[in-house]
């Protein structure tokens, strides 16, 4: 049973990791530190770091907070990430 539950979480973890890597890449292309993006988003650096590492579930509200200073739509942020 535990293996089945973990297998069900695997796609979610992959999605979180790919999304986090995309956010990290966009941030780095702008030569922004995590501190700068977190400040622009109004979130803590530790929360942004967890998002970039794929260690936390990301809400729509969090995606909006991150997308706005990056000047990207949520649909473009998610484009090409397997669901």
Secondary structure, DSSP 8 states (H G I E B T S, - for coil): -HHHHHHHHHHHHHHHHHHHHHHHHHHHHTT--HHHHHHHHTS-HHHHHHHHTT-S---HHHHHHHHHHHT--HHHHHTT---
